[in-house]
Amino acid sequence: MQRSTLEQALRSVDLQTYPDIEVLVINAKPHPHFDLSGYAGKKSIRILERLDSALSRSSAANLGLDVASGKYALFLDDDDWIEPEHIKALVEQLECAGEGYIASYSATRCVGADGSPRDEKFGSSYSQIRLLTGNYIPIHSCLFRRTERTRHLRMDESLPLYEDWDFWMQLSAFGEFIFHQGETAVYRLGSGSGFGVDGWGSDAARSAYSALLKKWRLRWTSNQLENIVERARLSYDLEHQTNI
C-alpha cells in the first residue's frame, strides 16, 4: 500500500540472521510501485503487481503464494516488522520438531500506530481447539512449511476479514503448530492494515465472524464440535464461578 512504514518492514527482513530469504513485495495499488532498490540491502527484492485493479489483502497474499518458491513461507504486512533472529529461530524449531509439525510461530509484542509500546501481547502455546474459536497467531509471527500437500492452500478472497485465521485453520489440518517463546515479531495496531485487537466487537468484525462460521460449521468433525462446546462451557464456568 506504499505506506511509509514499508521501509522499516523491509529493513527488518534485511537484518535477518537466516541467510537464504526470497523477498516478494506485492503491490496492492493499481499503479506501479516506487523503486525499492534503496531498501534492498543484502536481500534482492522482487515486486509483484497487477495494474488492472487494486488488490485485497487476500488477493495480494495469494499472488505471493502463487510465485513463492521457498520451502517455508511467512507473510509480513508493510506496517509490521520482525526481529533479526525471527526467521532463523522458527526454521530451526520446525526442522528440529519433524515433519509432523506444519508451522512455527513466535510470541508477538504490540505497538501503537506511532510505534509506542502497548500492553497487548500474543504469546500462547498451540491448541487447535483454541484456534477454531479465535485467532491468537498474528500473521507475521508464523512460518509455515510449503509441502506437496499444502502448496494448494490459499487465502479465501470471499472473506472481508479474518482471512489469516481461516488460512491457519486450513493449514492446521495438515499438522501441528509449535510455539516459539521468543518475542520476535512486532505488531503495529491501528495503522490500517491488519484488523488487530482494536477492531474486535465492531459491526464489521461480527459480520466477518458470521461469514467465517458459516464456512466452517459444516467442516468441523463431531469431535471438534464437542471440544469447542466443552471449551465454551469451561470458559463460562470459570467466568461465573463463585466462592462458597
C-alpha positions in Angstrom: 0.0 0.0 0.0 3.1 2.2 -0.2 2.9 3.3 3.5 5.9 5.0 4.9 6.4 2.0 7.3 7.3 -0.3 4.4 11.0 0.7 4.8 11.1 -0.4 8.4 9.4 -3.7 7.4 11.9 -4.4 4.7 14.9 -3.4 6.8 13.8 -5.9 9.4 13.9 -8.6 6.7 17.3 -7.5 5.5 18.7 -7.8 9.1 17.5 -11.4 9.4 20.3 -13.8 10.6 18.8 -16.6 8.4 20.8 -16.2 5.1 18.6 -17.5 2.3 15.4 -15.4 2.0 13.3 -14.7 -1.1 11.6 -11.3 -0.7 8.4 -10.7 -2.6 6.7 -7.3 -2.3 3.1 -7.4 -3.5 1.9 -4.0 -4.8 -1.8 -3.8 -3.8 -2.4 -0.5 -5.5 -3.5 -0.2 -9.2 -0.4 1.8 -10.3 3.3 1.0 -10.4 5.2 0.7 -7.2 8.0 3.1 -6.4 11.6 2.0 -6.7 12.7 -0.2 -3.8 16.4 -0.7 -4.7 17.4 1.6 -1.8 15.6 -0.7 0.6 17.1 -4.0 -0.5 20.3 -4.1 1.5 21.8 -7.6 1.2 18.5 -9.1 0.0 17.1 -8.9 -3.5 13.5 -7.7 -3.8 11.0 -8.7 -6.4 7.9 -6.6 -6.9 4.7 -8.4 -7.9 1.7 -6.4 -9.2 -1.4 -6.4 -11.2 -2.1 -3.0 -12.5 -5.6 -3.5 -13.7 -7.1 -3.1 -10.3 -6.3 -2.8 -6.6 -5.8 -6.0 -4.6 -7.5 -7.0 -1.4 -5.3 -8.4 1.4 -6.3 -12.0 0.4 -5.6 -11.4 -3.3 -2.2 -9.9 -2.5 -1.3 -12.8 -0.3 -2.4 -15.3 -2.9 -0.3 -13.6 -5.6 2.7 -14.0 -3.3 1.9 -17.7 -2.7 1.5 -18.3 -6.4 5.1 -17.1 -7.0 7.0 -18.0 -3.9 9.5 -20.8 -4.4 10.8 -21.5 -0.8 10.4 -24.5 1.4 8.9 -22.2 4.0 6.8 -19.0 3.8 5.9 -16.1 6.0 3.6 -13.1 5.4 4.7 -9.7 6.6 2.4 -6.6 6.4 4.1 -3.4 5.4 3.5 -1.8 8.8 4.9 -4.6 11.0 8.4 -5.9 11.5 10.4 -8.9 12.8 13.4 -9.1 15.0 16.7 -10.3 13.4 16.6 -13.8 14.8 12.9 -14.4 13.9 13.1 -16.5 10.8 16.2 -18.4 11.9 14.6 -19.4 15.2 11.3 -20.5 13.5 13.1 -22.5 10.8 15.3 -24.3 13.4 12.4 -25.1 15.6 10.4 -26.6 12.7 13.4 -28.7 11.5 14.0 -30.0 15.0 10.3 -30.8 15.5 10.0 -33.0 12.5 7.6 -33.4 9.6 4.5 -33.8 11.8 4.7 -30.0 12.5 3.5 -27.7 9.8 4.1 -24.3 11.3 6.1 -22.5 14.0 5.1 -19.2 15.5 6.6 -16.7 17.9 5.4 -14.5 20.7 4.5 -11.1 19.5 4.5 -7.7 21.2 2.2 -4.9 20.1 2.9 -1.2 19.5 0.7 1.7 18.6 0.4 3.3 15.1 3.4 5.6 16.1 5.5 2.7 17.3 4.9 3.3 21.0 4.6 0.2 23.3 1.1 -1.2 24.0 0.1 -3.6 26.8 -1.3 -6.2 24.4 0.8 -9.2 23.6 0.3 -12.5 21.9 2.2 -15.5 23.3 0.2 -18.7 23.9 1.1 -22.3 23.3 -0.7 -24.1 20.5 -4.1 -25.6 20.8 -6.1 -26.5 17.6 -9.4 -26.2 19.5 -8.5 -22.7 20.7 -7.5 -21.8 17.1 -11.0 -22.9 16.0 -12.6 -20.5 18.5 -10.3 -17.5 18.0 -7.2 -16.3 16.2 -4.3 -15.7 18.5 -1.5 -16.1 15.9 -0.5 -12.8 14.3 0.1 -13.3 10.6 3.8 -12.4 10.6 4.6 -14.4 13.7 4.1 -17.7 11.9 6.4 -19.5 9.5 4.8 -22.5 7.7 6.0 -25.4 5.5 5.2 -25.5 1.8 4.8 -29.2 1.1 3.2 -31.0 -1.8 0.1 -31.3 0.4 -0.1 -27.6 1.4 1.0 -25.7 -1.7 -2.6 -25.5 -2.9 -3.7 -23.6 0.2 -4.8 -20.0 -0.5 -6.4 -17.1 1.4 -10.2 -17.1 1.0 -10.8 -14.0 -1.1 -14.5 -14.0 -0.2 -13.8 -13.2 3.4 -13.8 -9.5 4.2 -11.8 -10.0 7.4 -10.1 -12.9 9.3 -8.6 -14.3 6.1 -5.4 -15.2 8.1 -7.4 -17.0 10.7 -9.1 -19.0 8.0 -5.7 -19.8 6.5 -4.3 -21.1 9.8 -7.4 -23.3 10.2 -6.8 -24.7 6.7 -3.2 -25.3 7.5 -3.9 -27.0 10.8 -5.5 -29.9 9.0 -2.0 -30.9 7.8 0.0 -30.9 11.0 0.7 -29.4 14.4 1.9 -25.9 15.1 4.7 -25.3 17.5 5.1 -22.2 19.7 8.5 -20.4 20.0 8.5 -18.4 23.2 10.9 -15.7 21.9 9.1 -12.4 21.4 10.5 -11.9 17.9 7.5 -10.3 16.0 6.2 -6.8 16.4 2.5 -6.0 15.5 1.6 -2.4 14.9 -2.1 -1.7 15.9 -4.4 0.9 14.4 -2.4 1.7 11.3 -4.9 0.3 8.8 -3.5 -3.0 7.5 -4.5 -6.0 9.7 -7.7 -5.9 11.7 -6.0 -6.3 15.1 -7.3 -6.4 18.6 -8.7 -2.8 18.3 -11.4 -3.8 15.9 -12.9 -6.8 17.8 -16.6 -6.3 18.6 -17.4 -3.9 15.8 -20.2 -4.5 13.3 -17.6 -5.3 10.6 -16.0 -7.9 13.0 -19.3 -9.5 13.8 -20.3 -9.8 10.2 -16.9 -11.3 9.2 -17.1 -13.7 12.1 -20.5 -14.9 10.9 -19.1 -15.4 7.4 -16.3 -17.5 8.8 -18.6 -19.6 10.9 -20.9 -20.2 8.0 -17.9 -21.6 6.0 -16.5 -23.8 8.8 -19.5 -25.1 10.7 -20.1 -28.0 8.2 -16.4 -28.8 8.0 -15.8 -29.4 11.7 -15.9 -33.0 12.9 -18.2 -34.2 15.7 -15.1 -34.4 17.9 -14.1 -30.8 17.1 -17.6 -29.5 17.8 -17.7 -31.4 21.1 -14.4 -29.9 22.1 -15.5 -26.4 21.1 -18.7 -26.7 23.2 -16.7 -28.0 26.1 -14.2 -25.1 25.9 -17.1 -22.7 25.9 -18.7 -24.4 28.9 -15.4 -24.3 30.9 -14.8 -20.7 30.0 -18.3 -19.8 31.2 -17.9 -21.7 34.4 -14.6 -20.0 35.1 -16.0 -16.6 34.4 -19.0 -17.1 36.7 -17.5 -19.2 39.5 -18.2 -18.1 43.0 -16.6 -19.0 46.3 -19.0 -20.7 48.7 
